[in-house]
Amino acid sequence: MLYIFYGIDDPARAHLRAELRDKHLAYLDKFKDRLVLSGAMLADDGPNPGRLGSVLIVNMPSMSAVEEFAANEPFSKGGLFKSSSVTRMRRGQWNPAAAPKTPEGN
């Protein structure tokens, strides 16, 4: 089943994103067979947009499995997010070729 994990950064803890980045990427690598899409939410369309939060779409067997995944994700566990949510979803349109060929869409 597909789930979306959506975390909104706490601006007062923005420094944690850089501090926890390597742990975050290593954690996601452990779940590469379950990770459908992940990325940072960006503040604007400028050349160096700030980060607002994270989105992770994962294929997990149950809500409890994805809640455990989310609770142990380093950005979440480390206190970066001021709020987060997990919601079950279904795949609708899927067109990864339409993503821009830029650092934000590669």
C-alpha positions, 0 to 999 in steps of 0.5 A: 500500500502507498503512503505519503509521509509529509513533514513540515520543518520547524524554522527554529530548528532549520540547522538540523537539516544539514546536521542530520542529512547524512543519517537521513540519506543512509536511512532512506537507503535502507528502504530503497526497495520501499521508497517510491519518491522522496524530496524536499519541499521548497520555499519558492522558485528562486535559484537557491530556495529554502527548504520547508519540509520533506515528502516521502512516498513509501510502499508499506504493508500497513499504517503501523509499518509506515508510522514506525518508519516515520518515527525512526526517520532521522529528520523526524526522530531528530526533531526537525519537523514541527509537524508531520502526518502519514496518509494512505494514498493510491497512485493516480497519474504517474509520469516521471518523464515529465519531471524537469531535468534540474536538481529539483526534478532529476 
